[in-house]
Amino acid sequence: MFEIFLASLVTFFVVIDPPGVTPMFASLTQDMPPAWRRRMAWKSIAVATFILSGFAFGGEWVLDKLHVSLDAFRIAGGLLLFLIALDMLFETRTRRREARNEKVLEERRSHPGEHEDISVFPLAIPLIAGPGSIASVMLLFAQHVEWAARGAILAGIAVNLALTLAVFLLASRMSHLMSATLAAIVTKVFGILLAALAAQFTIDGIKSAFGLG
């Protein structure tokens, strides 16, 4: 079970990327009162938890209704995660986040004095519960059907959500402590790990689909 927990912990740390979302949260909430920032942090985590739990327990039902096999989803999900890993390695993911962040800030500048609820978008979706997180939880739940194993997966997700909440609450301090160079190194290292995990998901799906395992 520890191996499953560790795989879940690393996978969701990579796809959620708490160090990477910290500067985004800090800039999006820089003009907000502390109480509102804390509210946005807690609410975004709650919404993301609801979304990931829904796909964890209802994802297989959705695939069944769409007549999509688990092997096909493993292959597609692995390819999706591999593309996310490439984004991390070549920093296009960071640039997209910054562009989305700037768009939200521009909308806020046009309505000064108002504190927009950013907990659902862009915090919960897609920064926390994005395509990578949703695909990951569905892949891991499809791969492990025992309740003990699924409990280990949920524990890995919970640790990452708790870590994300912590960095949100400490975002104003942490954004000054983490340099751009350090953030880039962390992103690239975990991008390589995610690429390896994505390749393994795809290989497992191909082996199972064609009876090669």
N, CA, C and O of each residue as an XYZ file, in Angstrom:
852
protein
N       0.811     -1.208      0.000
C       0.000      0.000      0.000
C       0.857      1.276      0.000
O       0.472      2.313     -0.540
N       2.031      1.152      0.628
C       2.889      2.348      0.682
C       3.335      2.761     -0.715
O       3.450      3.951     -1.006
N       3.592      1.760     -1.597
C       4.009      2.082     -2.962
C       2.906      2.829     -3.701
O       3.174      3.767     -4.452
N       1.651      2.401     -3.482
C       0.515      3.065     -4.136
C       0.356      4.480     -3.603
O       0.117      5.417     -4.364
N       0.492      4.627     -2.280
C       0.412      5.960     -1.673
C       1.502      6.870     -2.238
O       1.246      8.027     -2.572
N       2.725      6.332     -2.340
C       3.843      7.134     -2.843
C       3.622      7.531     -4.304
O       3.908      8.664     -4.692
N       3.112      6.595     -5.113
C       2.830      6.900     -6.520
C       1.770      7.990     -6.631
O       1.889      8.896     -7.455
N       0.734      7.902     -5.802
C      -0.320      8.924     -5.797
C       0.224     10.265     -5.329
O      -0.089     11.307     -5.905
N       1.042     10.230     -4.278
C       1.623     11.451     -3.720
C       2.460     12.189     -4.767
O       2.312     13.396     -4.957
N       3.341     11.448     -5.443
C       4.221     12.063     -6.439
C       3.422     12.540     -7.649
O       3.639     13.646     -8.143
N       2.491     11.701     -8.127
C       1.707     12.062     -9.308
C       0.941     13.358     -9.099
O       0.977     14.248     -9.949
N       0.254     13.467     -7.980
C      -0.572     14.662     -7.763
C       0.263     15.871     -7.359
O      -0.143     17.012     -7.580
N       1.420     15.624     -6.770
C       2.314     16.757     -6.513
C       2.777     17.361     -7.833
O       2.911     18.577     -7.965
N       3.020     16.485     -8.807
C       3.490     16.949    -10.108
C       2.384     17.675    -10.868
O       2.609     18.768    -11.388
N       1.185     17.077    -10.937
C       0.137     17.671    -11.779
C      -0.500     18.904    -11.125
O      -0.899     19.834    -11.827
N      -0.601     18.921     -9.792
C      -1.132     20.112     -9.124
C      -0.061     21.186     -9.025
O      -0.336     22.371     -9.217
N       1.166     20.762     -8.723
C       2.320     21.665     -8.679
C       2.136     22.801     -7.673
O       2.063     23.962     -8.076
N       2.059     22.494     -6.359
C       1.892     23.556     -5.352
C       2.914     24.681     -5.443
O       2.526     25.842     -5.308
N       4.220     24.401     -5.669
C       5.160     25.526     -5.799
C       4.841     26.429     -6.984
O       5.071     27.638     -6.934
N       4.306     25.830     -8.058
C       4.014     26.616     -9.251
C       2.764     27.467     -9.131
O       2.689     28.546     -9.720
N       1.762     26.987     -8.361
C       0.520     27.755     -8.252
C       0.609     28.839     -7.173
O      -0.245     29.723     -7.106
N       1.635     28.769     -6.337
C       1.769     29.765     -5.263
C       1.885     31.191     -5.784
O       1.158     32.061     -5.306
N       2.781     31.476     -6.760
C       2.856     32.854     -7.271
C       1.568     33.307     -7.929
O       1.221     34.487     -7.866
N       0.843     32.370     -8.572
C      -0.425     32.713     -9.208
C      -1.440     33.166     -8.167
O      -2.116     34.180     -8.343
N      -1.541     32.398     -7.075
C      -2.480     32.758     -6.013
C      -2.095     34.094     -5.394
O      -2.957     34.930     -5.123
N      -0.793     34.294     -5.170
C      -0.336     35.542     -4.547
C      -0.687     36.754     -5.402
O      -1.135     37.773     -4.877
N      -0.489     36.652     -6.715
C      -0.768     37.805     -7.574
C      -2.266     38.022     -7.753
O      -2.716     39.164     -7.839
N      -3.047     36.938     -7.808
C      -4.491     37.065     -7.981
C      -5.160     37.666     -6.753
O      -6.213     38.293     -6.867
N      -4.559     37.482     -5.577
C      -5.184     37.941     -4.334
C      -4.423     39.089     -3.671
O      -4.671     39.406     -2.508
N      -3.499     39.713     -4.403
C      -2.628     40.711     -3.778
C      -3.388     41.937     -3.271
O      -2.959     42.558     -2.299
N      -4.506     42.298     -3.905
C      -5.260     43.468     -3.481
C      -6.444     43.122     -2.578
O      -7.261     43.985     -2.256
N      -6.528     41.869     -2.180
C      -7.661     41.437     -1.374
C      -7.324     41.497      0.116
O      -6.167     41.326      0.501
N      -8.343     41.740      0.960
C      -8.114     41.693      2.409
C      -7.703     40.286      2.841
O      -8.077     39.315      2.184
N      -6.946     40.151      3.925
C      -6.498     38.825      4.384
C      -7.640     37.831      4.591
O      -7.504     36.652      4.265
N      -8.764     38.304      5.130
C      -9.893     37.396      5.376
C     -10.443     36.840      4.072
O     -10.812     35.668      4.003
N     -10.501     37.677      3.029
C     -11.005     37.222      1.731
C     -10.023     36.257      1.074
O     -10.439     35.296      0.426
N      -8.716     36.505      1.236
C      -7.713     35.587      0.694
C      -7.843     34.208      1.340
O      -7.776     33.184      0.660
N      -8.029     34.194      2.654
C      -8.186     32.913      3.345
C      -9.455     32.203      2.874
O      -9.470     30.983      2.712
N     -10.518     32.978      2.658
C     -11.765     32.385      2.177
C     -11.577     31.769      0.797
O     -12.062     30.669      0.537
N     -10.871     32.474     -0.090
C     -10.611     31.947     -1.430
C      -9.773     30.673     -1.359
O     -10.014     29.729     -2.113
N      -8.797     30.641     -0.463
C      -7.939     29.459     -0.313
C      -8.761     28.243      0.118
O      -8.693     27.189     -0.512
N      -9.529     28.392      1.184
C     -10.318     27.277      1.696
C     -11.386     26.826      0.697
O     -11.598     25.630      0.501
N     -12.051     27.790      0.073
C     -13.132     27.443     -0.858
C     -12.595     26.750     -2.099
O     -13.214     25.806     -2.591
N     -11.455     27.201     -2.614
C     -10.892     26.572     -3.812
C     -10.502     25.124     -3.544
O     -10.704     24.255     -4.392
N      -9.941     24.864     -2.361
C      -9.578     23.492     -2.001
C     -10.829     22.629     -1.849
O     -10.841     21.472     -2.269
N     -11.882     23.190     -1.248
C     -13.130     22.438     -1.082
C     -13.742     22.080     -2.433
O     -14.188     20.951     -2.634
N     -13.763     23.032     -3.354
C     -14.319     22.777     -4.689
C     -13.479     21.733     -5.426
O     -14.025     20.820     -6.044
N     -12.151     21.866     -5.362
C     -11.269     20.904     -6.028
C     -11.440     19.498     -5.442
O     -11.425     18.511     -6.178
N     -11.604     19.411     -4.114
C     -11.828     18.118     -3.463
C     -13.108     17.477     -3.965
O     -13.137     16.278     -4.243
N     -14.161     18.263     -4.083
C     -15.450     17.761     -4.581
C     -15.315     17.246     -6.013
O     -15.829     16.176     -6.338
N     -14.627     18.002     -6.868
C     -14.474     17.616     -8.268
C     -13.660     16.331     -8.403
O     -14.058     15.411     -9.117
N     -12.514     16.271     -7.713
C     -11.661     15.084     -7.809
C     -12.345     13.848     -7.219
O     -12.202     12.745     -7.746
N     -13.086     14.035     -6.124
C     -13.819     12.907     -5.533
C     -14.894     12.407     -6.488
O     -15.107     11.202     -6.627
N     -15.569     13.349     -7.145
C     -16.606     12.967     -8.101
C     -16.053     12.141     -9.247
O     -16.653     11.139     -9.635
N     -14.914     12.549     -9.793
C     -14.316     11.791    -10.892
C     -13.690     10.489    -10.397
O     -13.630      9.509    -11.139
N     -13.223     10.475     -9.144
C     -12.649      9.246     -8.593
C     -13.707      8.150     -8.497
O     -13.471      7.011     -8.898
N     -14.874      8.506     -7.962
C     -15.904      7.494     -7.718
C     -16.923      7.383     -8.860
O     -17.611      6.370     -8.982
N     -17.016      8.415     -9.688
C     -17.984      8.363    -10.783
C     -17.374      8.276    -12.155
O     -18.097      8.145    -13.143
N     -16.050      8.347    -12.245
C     -15.388      8.335    -13.543
C     -15.617      7.055    -14.322
O     -15.839      7.090    -15.533
N     -15.564      5.918    -13.629
C     -15.756      4.634    -14.310
C     -17.166      4.525    -14.863
O     -17.371      3.980    -15.947
N     -18.143      5.044    -14.119
C     -19.542      5.038    -14.583
C     -19.688      5.885    -15.845
O     -20.386      5.495    -16.780
N     -19.025      7.048    -15.870
C     -19.074      7.925    -17.042
C     -18.459      7.228    -18.252
O     -19.014      7.283    -19.349
N     -17.317      6.573    -18.057
C     -16.664      5.861    -19.158
C     -17.557      4.744    -19.686
O     -17.632      4.515    -20.894
N     -18.235      4.047    -18.766
C     -19.124      2.963    -19.174
C     -20.277      3.490    -20.017
O     -20.648      2.880    -21.020
N     -20.843      4.625    -19.610
C     -21.954      5.212    -20.367
C     -21.503      5.701    -21.736
O     -22.290      5.716    -22.683
N     -20.246      6.099    -21.842
C     -19.699      6.560    -23.124
C     -19.133      5.405    -23.950
O     -18.651      5.609    -25.064
N     -19.195      4.186    -23.393
C     -18.663      2.986    -24.050
C     -17.166      3.128    -24.350
O     -16.688      2.742    -25.416
N     -16.449      3.688    -23.383
C     -15.003      3.825    -23.485
C     -14.368      2.814    -22.528
O     -14.672      2.818    -21.335
N     -13.502      1.963    -23.034
C     -12.864      0.957    -22.183
C     -11.815      1.596    -21.287
O     -11.286      2.667    -21.587
N     -11.525      0.915    -20.179
C     -10.503      1.416    -19.268
C      -9.126      1.420    -19.937
O      -8.304      2.297    -19.672
N      -8.882      0.438    -20.801
C      -7.597      0.405    -21.506
C      -7.444      1.617    -22.420
O      -6.369      2.212    -22.493
N      -8.522      1.981    -23.117
C      -8.481      3.159    -23.984
C      -8.238      4.415    -23.160
O      -7.506      5.312    -23.577
N      -8.862      4.467    -21.981
C      -8.672      5.647    -21.138
C      -7.258      5.687    -20.577
O      -6.681      6.765    -20.434
N      -6.686      4.519    -20.256
C      -5.298      4.487    -19.792
C      -4.363      5.050    -20.863
O      -3.462      5.834    -20.564
N      -4.587      4.642    -22.108
C      -3.727      5.120    -23.197
C      -3.904      6.626    -23.398
O      -2.925      7.367    -23.484
N      -5.175      7.077    -23.473
C      -5.442      8.499    -23.688
C      -4.960      9.332    -22.507
O      -4.364     10.393    -22.690
N      -5.219      8.847    -21.292
C      -4.781      9.576    -20.102
C      -3.270      9.654    -20.007
O      -2.717     10.683    -19.618
N      -2.599      8.562    -20.365
C      -1.139      8.575    -20.357
C      -0.575      9.578    -21.343
O       0.388     10.282    -21.038
N      -1.176      9.648    -22.537
C      -0.720     10.617    -23.541
C      -0.974     12.046    -23.077
O      -0.149     12.934    -23.292
N      -2.136     12.264    -22.431
C      -2.446     13.598    -21.914
C      -1.429     14.027    -20.866
O      -0.931     15.153    -20.904
N      -1.122     13.137    -19.936
C      -0.145     13.458    -18.894
C       1.247     13.666    -19.488
O       2.029     14.472    -18.984
N       1.549     12.937    -20.560
C       2.848     13.117    -21.209
C       2.944     14.511    -21.838
O       3.997     15.147    -21.787
N       1.851     14.980    -22.427
C       1.838     16.335    -22.992
C       2.005     17.386    -21.901
O       2.683     18.393    -22.102
N       1.380     17.147    -20.734
C       1.544     18.061    -19.613
C       3.000     18.073    -19.149
O       3.547     19.123    -18.811
N       3.621     16.885    -19.138
C       5.040     16.792    -18.755
C       5.915     17.582    -19.731
O       6.853     18.264    -19.316
N       5.609     17.489    -21.014
C       6.368     18.255    -22.005
C       6.194     19.754    -21.775
O       7.144     20.526    -21.901
N       4.962     20.158    -21.434
C       4.701     21.565    -21.117
C       5.568     22.022    -19.953
O       6.119     23.123    -19.972
N       5.686     21.162    -18.932
C       6.487     21.504    -17.761
C       7.959     21.622    -18.125
O       8.646     22.529    -17.655
N       8.444     20.712    -18.959
C       9.861     20.705    -19.314
C      10.245     21.905    -20.180
O      11.348     22.439    -20.066
N       9.322     22.317    -21.045
C       9.629     23.428    -21.949
C       8.973     24.742    -21.517
O       8.989     25.723    -22.260
N       8.385     24.753    -20.289
C       7.863     25.951    -19.627
C       6.669     26.585    -20.328
O       6.318     27.722    -20.014
N       6.035     25.889    -21.264
C       4.836     26.452    -21.887
C       3.661     26.450    -20.911
O       2.764     27.288    -21.001
N       3.679     25.487    -19.970
C       2.628     25.445    -18.956
C       2.665     26.698    -18.093
O       1.622     27.280    -17.794
N       3.864     27.116    -17.693
C       4.013     28.316    -16.872
C       3.549     29.553    -17.622
O       2.886     30.423    -17.056
N       3.901     29.628    -18.905
C       3.505     30.793    -19.694
C       1.987     30.865    -19.849
O       1.409     31.951    -19.799
N       1.335     29.703    -20.038
C      -0.126     29.699    -20.154
C      -0.771     30.146    -18.853
O      -1.736     30.910    -18.858
N      -0.226     29.661    -17.727
C      -0.759     30.073    -16.431
C      -0.617     31.576    -16.238
O      -1.538     32.238    -15.760
N       0.541     32.110    -16.611
C       0.761     33.548    -16.453
C      -0.183     34.355    -17.340
O      -0.681     35.402    -16.927
N      -0.433     33.867    -18.569
C      -1.359     34.559    -19.469
C      -2.776     34.543    -18.912
O      -3.489     35.544    -18.979
N      -3.187     33.375    -18.349
C      -4.519     33.282    -17.748
C      -4.624     34.192    -16.530
O      -5.645     34.840    -16.300
N      -3.537     34.224    -15.753
C      -3.475     35.065    -14.565
C      -3.608     36.537    -14.939
O      -4.336     37.285    -14.287
N      -2.903     36.949    -15.992
C      -2.948     38.337    -16.441
C      -4.337     38.716    -16.933
O      -4.790     39.841    -16.721
N      -5.009     37.785    -17.585
C      -6.365     38.040    -18.068
C      -7.322     38.293    -16.913
O      -8.139     39.213    -16.959
N      -7.212     37.464    -15.875
C      -8.069     37.648    -14.699
C      -7.766     38.976    -14.011
O      -8.682     39.684    -13.592
N      -6.469     39.317    -13.894
C      -6.085     40.580    -13.266
C      -6.604     41.773    -14.065
O      -7.016     42.778    -13.485
N      -6.585     41.667    -15.386
C      -7.072     42.746    -16.240
C      -8.570     42.963    -16.033
O      -9.038     44.101    -16.011
N      -9.313     41.880    -15.884
C     -10.751     41.987    -15.632
C     -11.017     42.639    -14.281
O     -11.972     43.399    -14.123
N     -10.159     42.330    -13.305
C     -10.331     42.925    -11.974
C     -10.003     44.415    -11.993
O     -10.631     45.193    -11.276
N      -9.031     44.820    -12.801
C      -8.682     46.244    -12.869
C      -9.821     47.077    -13.440
O      -9.951     48.262    -13.134
N     -10.646     46.443    -14.275
C     -11.771     47.177    -14.859
C     -12.913     47.364    -13.867
O     -13.837     48.136    -14.125
N     -12.859     46.659    -12.724
C     -13.870     46.807    -11.661
C     -13.166     47.018    -10.325
O     -13.226     46.149     -9.455
N     -12.509     48.146    -10.149
C     -11.765     48.391     -8.900
C     -12.689     48.444     -7.688
O     -13.837     48.880     -7.778
N     -12.163     47.992     -6.562
C     -12.953     48.021     -5.323
C     -13.779     46.783     -5.095
O     -14.286     46.574     -3.993
N     -13.929     45.942     -6.127
C     -14.694     44.713     -5.990
C     -13.738     43.544     -5.777
O     -12.666     43.479     -6.378
N     -14.151     42.625     -4.910
C     -13.346     41.443     -4.649
C     -14.031     40.253     -5.298
O     -15.019     39.730     -4.783
N     -13.500     39.839     -6.420
C     -14.104     38.766     -7.201
C     -13.863     37.417     -6.541
O     -12.819     37.180     -5.934
N     -14.857     36.533     -6.675
C     -14.717     35.168     -6.186
C     -13.949     34.365     -7.235
O     -14.505     33.984     -8.265
N     -12.668     34.113     -6.964
C     -11.815     33.383     -7.906
C     -11.584     31.949     -7.454
O     -10.706     31.265     -7.979
N     -12.369     31.491     -6.479
C     -12.127     30.169     -5.905
C     -12.431     29.049     -6.890
O     -11.698     28.062     -6.952
N     -13.518     29.196     -7.667
C     -13.881     28.148     -8.621
C     -13.012     28.246     -9.871
O     -12.381     27.270    -10.276
N     -12.984     29.437    -10.481
C     -12.124     29.698    -11.641
C     -11.332     30.965    -11.378
O     -11.930     31.988    -11.044
N     -10.021     30.943    -11.514
C      -9.193     29.843    -12.052
C      -8.517     28.974    -11.010
O      -7.682     28.146    -11.373
N      -8.842     29.124     -9.705
C      -8.104     28.377     -8.688
C      -8.449     26.887     -8.690
O      -7.596     26.049     -8.982
N      -9.723     26.557     -8.359
C     -10.092     25.134     -8.310
C      -9.985     24.502     -9.686
O      -9.431     23.414     -9.839
N     -10.523     25.198    -10.696
C     -10.477     24.753    -12.088
C      -9.841     25.873    -12.902
O     -10.399     26.970    -12.905
N      -8.733     25.688    -13.581
C      -8.021     24.415    -13.789
C      -6.714     24.300    -13.004
O      -5.968     23.344    -13.215
N      -6.406     25.259    -12.089
C      -5.101     25.212    -11.428
C      -4.934     23.980    -10.549
O      -3.865     23.369    -10.533
N      -5.992     23.607     -9.811
C      -5.880     22.450     -8.909
C      -6.507     21.208     -9.557
O      -5.812     20.227     -9.822
N      -7.789     21.254     -9.804
C      -8.484     20.122    -10.428
C      -8.564     20.345    -11.929
O      -9.640     20.575    -12.481
N      -7.412     20.273    -12.579
C      -7.345     20.446    -14.022
C      -7.401     19.111    -14.744
O      -7.626     18.077    -14.117
N      -7.198     19.122    -16.062
C      -7.237     17.863    -16.832
C      -6.250     16.820    -16.313
O      -6.570     15.631    -16.276
N      -5.051     17.255    -15.913
C      -4.066     16.299    -15.417
C      -4.500     15.623    -14.136
O      -4.353     14.409    -13.994
N      -5.042     16.403    -13.187
C      -5.503     15.840    -11.914
C      -6.677     14.893    -12.124
O      -6.725     13.815    -11.533
N      -7.622     15.298    -12.967
C      -8.803     14.468    -13.217
C      -8.409     13.164    -13.904
O      -8.872     12.090    -13.519
N      -7.554     13.260    -14.919
C      -7.104     12.045    -15.607
C      -6.338     11.132    -14.653
O      -6.493      9.912    -14.701
N      -5.521     11.716    -13.796
C      -4.711     10.922    -12.868
C      -5.567     10.142    -11.886
O      -5.334      8.955    -11.661
N      -6.566     10.810    -11.296
C      -7.387     10.122    -10.299
C      -8.207      9.014    -10.946
O      -8.409      7.961    -10.342
N      -8.681      9.242    -12.171
C      -9.445      8.200    -12.857
C      -8.545      7.031    -13.254
O      -8.950      5.873    -13.152
N      -7.332      7.328    -13.702
C      -6.392      6.265    -14.072
C      -6.012      5.413    -12.861
O      -6.009      4.184    -12.933
N      -5.695      6.072    -11.761
C      -5.274      5.331    -10.565
C      -6.411      4.503     -9.992
O      -6.192      3.378     -9.543
N      -7.637      5.053    -10.003
C      -8.782      4.292     -9.496
C      -9.120      3.125    -10.418
O      -9.564      2.073     -9.959
N      -8.908      3.315    -11.728
C      -9.156      2.213    -12.663
C      -8.121      1.108    -12.502
O      -8.415     -0.068    -12.715
N      -6.913      1.497    -12.127
C      -5.817      0.540    -11.988
C      -5.890     -0.240    -10.683
O      -5.417     -1.374    -10.616
N      -6.478      0.354     -9.642
C      -6.539     -0.273     -8.317
C      -7.996     -0.302     -7.851
O      -8.566      0.740     -7.526
N      -8.587     -1.477     -7.820
C     -10.003     -1.597     -7.473
C     -10.217     -1.937     -5.999
O     -11.333     -1.813     -5.495
N      -9.149     -2.370     -5.296
C      -9.316     -2.696     -3.877
C      -9.509     -1.409     -3.076
O      -8.907     -0.378     -3.379
N     -10.356     -1.487     -2.052
C     -10.660     -0.279     -1.272
C      -9.454      0.205     -0.485
O      -9.284      1.407     -0.281
N      -8.611     -0.731     -0.039
C      -7.404     -0.321      0.687
C      -6.481      0.479     -0.232
O      -5.923      1.501      0.169
N      -6.326      0.003     -1.470
C      -5.479      0.708     -2.432
C      -6.069      2.076     -2.767
O      -5.346      3.067     -2.871
N      -7.379      2.117     -2.933
C      -8.024      3.395     -3.240
C      -7.914      4.365     -2.061
O      -7.817      5.578     -2.248
N      -7.932      3.815     -0.853
C      -7.715      4.659      0.321
C      -6.324      5.275      0.311
O      -6.148      6.432      0.691
N      -5.329      4.494     -0.128
C      -3.963      5.015     -0.227
C      -3.872      6.105     -1.285
O      -3.156      7.089     -1.104
N      -4.601      5.932     -2.397
C      -4.628      6.956     -3.452
C      -5.250      8.242     -2.922
O      -4.724      9.333     -3.137
N      -6.381      8.099     -2.224
C      -7.053      9.280     -1.664
C      -6.176      9.974     -0.626
O      -6.196     11.199     -0.507
N      -5.405      9.185      0.124
C      -4.496      9.778      1.107
C      -3.429     10.621      0.410
O      -3.079     11.702      0.884
N      -2.911     10.123     -0.718
C      -1.931     10.893     -1.477
C      -2.511     12.194     -2.007
O      -1.847     13.230     -2.000
N      -3.765     12.129     -2.469
C      -4.439     13.345     -2.945
C      -4.649     14.312     -1.789
O      -4.422     15.514     -1.929
N      -5.085     13.783     -0.638
C      -5.368     14.631      0.520
C      -4.125     15.371      0.991
O      -4.202     16.545      1.354
N      -2.973     14.689      0.986
C      -1.722     15.336      1.396
C      -1.407     16.505      0.460
O      -1.000     17.577      0.909
N      -1.597     16.290     -0.833
C      -1.307     17.354     -1.797
C      -2.283     18.517     -1.686
O      -1.883     19.673     -1.825
N      -3.551     18.232     -1.438
C      -4.522     19.307     -1.264
C      -4.228     20.101      0.013
O      -4.374     21.323      0.042
N      -3.811     19.390      1.070
C      -3.447     20.074      2.311
C      -2.206     20.944      2.100
O      -2.124     22.057      2.619
N      -1.246     20.429      1.336
C      -0.043     21.202      1.030
C      -0.391     22.440      0.190
O       0.143     23.525      0.418
N      -1.287     22.262     -0.777
C      -1.711     23.390     -1.610
C      -2.414     24.446     -0.770
O      -2.183     25.641     -0.953
N      -3.275     24.011      0.153
C      -3.936     24.956      1.048
C      -2.909     25.711      1.877
O      -3.020     26.925      2.050
N      -1.910     25.001      2.391
C      -0.878     25.642      3.213
C      -0.113     26.701      2.424
O       0.136     27.796      2.927
N       0.262     26.366      1.171
C       1.015     27.355      0.390
C       0.133     28.520     -0.025
O       0.626     29.635     -0.195
N      -1.169     28.280     -0.194
C      -2.086     29.386     -0.481
C      -2.137     30.348      0.709
O      -2.070     31.566      0.542
N      -2.257     29.781      1.906
C      -2.358     30.612      3.096
C      -1.055     31.361      3.382
O      -1.063     32.421      4.008
N       0.066     30.794      2.916
C       1.373     31.430      3.134
C       1.933     32.024      1.838
O       3.128     32.304      1.745
N       1.069     32.213      0.842
C       1.530     32.586     -0.499
C       2.314     33.889     -0.521
O       3.329     33.991     -1.210
N       1.853     34.885      0.226
C       2.523     36.192      0.180
C       3.963     36.103      0.663
O       4.819     36.845      0.180
N       4.250     35.206      1.612
C       5.615     35.037      2.105
C       6.429     34.127      1.189
O       7.590     34.410      0.890
N       5.808     33.031      0.747
C       6.532     32.034     -0.032
C       6.917     32.543     -1.410
O       7.955     32.147     -1.941
N       6.101     33.417     -2.005
C       6.406     33.927     -3.341
C       7.701     34.733     -3.343
O       8.372     34.831     -4.370
N       8.058     35.319     -2.178
C       9.314     36.067     -2.077
C      10.501     35.145     -1.804
O      11.635     35.442     -2.181
N      10.218     34.016     -1.140
C      11.297     33.106     -0.776
C      11.747     32.232     -1.946
O      12.930     31.917     -2.071
N      10.797     31.841     -2.804
C      11.128     30.938     -3.899
C      11.561     31.735     -5.129
O      10.768     32.492     -5.689
N      12.773     31.570     -5.536
C      13.290     32.276     -6.708
C      12.772     31.623     -7.978
O      12.306     30.484     -7.956
N      12.855     32.351     -9.086
C      12.406     31.821    -10.376
C      13.260     30.623    -10.798
O      12.755     29.679    -11.406
N      14.561     30.665    -10.471
C      15.461     29.571    -10.830
C      15.093     28.288    -10.091
O      15.045     27.215    -10.693
N      14.833     28.398     -8.784
C      14.458     27.233     -7.992
C      13.141     26.649     -8.487
O      13.002     25.433     -8.615
N      12.176     27.522     -8.763
C      10.880     27.052     -9.257
C      11.041     26.317    -10.586
O      10.379     25.306    -10.821
N      11.927     26.828    -11.462
C      12.155     26.190    -12.762
C      12.797     24.816    -12.590
O      12.439     23.869    -13.290
N      13.750     24.706    -11.652
C      14.405     23.419    -11.408
C      13.401     22.390    -10.910
O      13.371     21.260    -11.397
N      12.568     22.784     -9.928
C      11.552     21.875     -9.377
C      10.590     21.427    -10.468
O      10.257     20.245    -10.556
N      10.141     22.365    -11.301
C       9.190     22.048    -12.366
C       9.776     21.048    -13.355
O       9.092     20.108    -13.761
N      11.038     21.240    -13.749
C      11.647     20.355    -14.743
C      11.904     18.958    -14.183
O      11.701     17.962    -14.877
N      12.350     18.883    -12.930
C      12.601     17.570    -12.327
C      11.313     16.765    -12.250
O      11.286     15.591    -12.620
N      10.244     17.396    -11.770
C       8.981     16.679    -11.665
C       8.332     16.464    -13.021
O       7.525     15.548    -13.183
N       8.673     17.293    -13.995
C       8.196     17.058    -15.349
C       8.743     15.754    -15.911
O       8.029     15.020    -16.594
N      10.013     15.464    -15.623
C      10.624     14.203    -16.061
C       9.931     13.015    -15.382
O       9.650     12.004    -16.027
N       9.659     13.143    -14.080
C       8.973     12.071    -13.356
C       7.574     11.837    -13.917
O       7.147     10.694    -14.076
N       6.865     12.918    -14.214
C       5.523     12.776    -14.764
C       5.570     12.121    -16.143
O       4.700     11.313    -16.468
N       6.569     12.456    -16.955
C       6.707     11.836    -18.272
C       6.884     10.325    -18.140
O       6.311      9.559    -18.916
N       7.678      9.897    -17.156
C       7.894      8.463    -16.943
C       6.605      7.777    -16.491
O       6.275      6.694    -16.974
N       5.874      8.409    -15.563
C       4.602      7.841    -15.114
C       3.598      7.769    -16.260
O       2.879      6.779    -16.394
N       3.548      8.812    -17.085
C       2.627      8.840    -18.220
C       2.951      7.727    -19.207
O       2.051      7.063    -19.721
N       4.246      7.525    -19.470
C       4.654      6.450    -20.377
C       4.233      5.088    -19.836
O       3.809      4.215    -20.593
N       4.354      4.913    -18.513
C       3.963      3.641    -17.911
C       2.464      3.407    -18.030
O       2.037      2.288    -18.314
N       1.649      4.454    -17.817
C       0.201      4.330    -17.995
C      -0.124      3.885    -19.427
O      -0.946      2.992    -19.636
N       0.524      4.512    -20.398
C       0.256      4.201    -21.808
C       0.681      2.779    -22.142
O      -0.049      2.060    -22.824
N       1.852      2.365    -21.672
C       2.342      1.009    -21.922
C       1.397     -0.026    -21.318
O       1.082     -1.030    -21.957
N       0.944      0.219    -20.082
C       0.019     -0.713    -19.426
C      -1.279     -0.833    -20.210
O      -1.819     -1.927    -20.372
N      -1.780      0.317    -20.702
C      -3.016      0.291    -21.475
C      -2.871     -0.487    -22.776
O      -3.762     -1.254    -23.142
N      -1.761     -0.296    -23.476
C      -1.509     -0.992    -24.739
C      -1.365     -2.511    -24.502
O      -1.928     -3.323    -25.236
N      -0.595     -2.869    -23.459
C      -0.412     -4.287    -23.139
C      -1.746     -4.974    -22.840
O      -2.019     -6.070    -23.331
N      -2.579     -4.303    -22.021
C      -3.863     -4.897    -21.651
C      -4.818     -4.954    -22.837
O      -5.539     -5.937    -23.007
N      -4.828     -3.902    -23.658
C      -5.758     -3.850    -24.793
C      -5.449     -4.928    -25.836
O      -6.360     -5.486    -26.447
N      -4.158     -5.218    -26.036
C      -3.770     -6.171    -27.060
C      -3.323     -7.521    -26.489
O      -2.778     -8.362    -27.203
N      -3.568     -7.710    -25.176
C      -3.231     -8.976    -24.547
C      -1.767     -9.305    -24.549
O      -1.386    -10.464    -24.717
N      -0.935     -8.294    -24.361
C       0.523     -8.490    -24.388
C       1.118     -8.705    -23.011
O       2.275     -9.105    -22.882
N       0.295     -8.428    -21.940
C       0.835     -8.506    -20.594
C       0.928     -9.939    -20.065
O       1.368    -10.153    -18.935
